[in-house]
Amino acid sequence: MMEGGGSRVFDGVLDLNLIHLFTFYLAAVFTVSTARRLRQYHDVAQLALAAPNRWPRVLRQLRGHWIMFLTWATLRPAAVALGLLLVQMVCSRLIWPTAHLTLRDLLTEWWMTPPVLVAMAAMLTVDLYFIIRVGDIGRKETEAYLDEAEHWLGSWKGPLISMVTFGYINPRQMVYVEVRKAVEEGRGLLHRTLWWVSAQAGLRTLYGLTLWVAWAVHASPPPDRLAPDPPAAILPGPPPPAGQAA
């Protein structure tokens, strides 16, 4: 009895529609990734909301640099990921709603199996890595750093120290240099993150293309044979009955 149940489960896995499963996968990965990073989004939102009132002078120092984060390179990965999900849904639900490709179909066309499996393995590896590995922004440390910078930018101690040391030690200039250094480090981190996000989108696109190409090849009917039996087709047919003769 258990053997029969296991066989039915195995047959069910073999008969899953991989195209619709890929649509579900894209939505599920987006949801899980967002849920895994809710704390990050919360910390960033809290810092952004507190910045105008808590660190106004530091914010003025950043005013000349924040625009570097709002470029097409920043928005491109999110746009590609969303566009890929929309294209997949339109193709699978509207343009080709009857598209159906299963593991059983892939096994019948053995040469299609390796490209699909390799693309799927690469996509799953990168996606799982970024779902499991979620970094910490370090909100407490960031707030302490910004509080110290805001203090030196607004305190009377900074100009006094600069005057006493004849400008050799300028706390406000030091804060400005540290802010620029932090901005450069943030830009480098942003570019590395965008590269990996672009790699995620590229691997998902590659896997989706392999699925659709495999479906198109598997679903295309074989060419019609003009003469199934050429010798018989060449021979003349039997003579008509005598009553039907012209």
Residue, then its C-alpha position, 0 to 999 in steps of 0.5 A: m500500500m505504501e508502495g502504491g502511495g509512493s508511486r502516485v506521489f512520484d507520478g504526481v511530481l513527474d506530471l507537475n507543470l514546470i511552467h506554472l511552477f516557475t510562475f509560483y516560484l517567482a512569486a514565492v521567492f519574492t515573498v520569502s525574500t521580502a519577509r526575510r528582510l523586513r527587519q532591514y527595511h524597518d531599520v532603514a525606515q527608522l533611520a530615514l525618518a529620524a534623520p531630518n530632526r535628529w541629524p540635520r547637520v549630517l544630513r546636509q553633509l550628505r546632501g551632495h552625495w545621496i543622489m548617487f544612490l538614485t540612478w538607473a543602476t539602482l533601480r534596474p535590478a528591481a525593474v528586471a525582477l518585476g518585469l520578469l515576473l510580469v512577462q512570465m505571468v502574461c506568457s503562461r496565463l494569457i498568451w499560451p495558457t495551455a502551455h504544459l511541460t512536465l518532467r516526464d516530457l523532459l525525460t522523453e526528450w533527453w537532450m533537453t534535460p541537462p540545460v534545464l537542470v543546470a539552469m535550475a540548479a544555478m538559479l536555486t543556489v543563488d536564490l537560496y544563498f540570498i534567502i538564508r544569508v541576510g546581513d545586519i545593518g547595525r542600527k544601534e552602531t549607526e545611530a551612535y556614529l551619527d550622534e557623535a558626528e552631529h555633536w561635533l558639527g554643532s558643538w562649540k568645541g569643534p571651532l575651539i579645538s581648531m583654533v587652539t591647534f591652528g587648524y591642524i585638528n579640525p573636528r568638523q573637517m574630520v567629520y566631513v572626511e568620515v562622511r565621504k568615506a562612509v558614502e564611498e564604502g556605501r556606494g561600493l557595497l551598493h554596486r556589489t549588491l546590485w551585481w548579485v541582484s542582477a545575477q539573480a535576475g539573469l539566472r531566473t531569465l535563463y531558466g525561464l528561457t530554457l523552459w519555454v524553449a523546451w516546451a516549444v520544441h516538445a509541443s511542435p508537431p513533427p513534419d507531415r510525411l508526404a508519402p508514407d509509403p512511396p512505392a505504394a503511392i507511385l503504383p496506380g490504384p485498382p480499376p473502377p468497377a464496370g458500372q462506374a466506368a466513364 
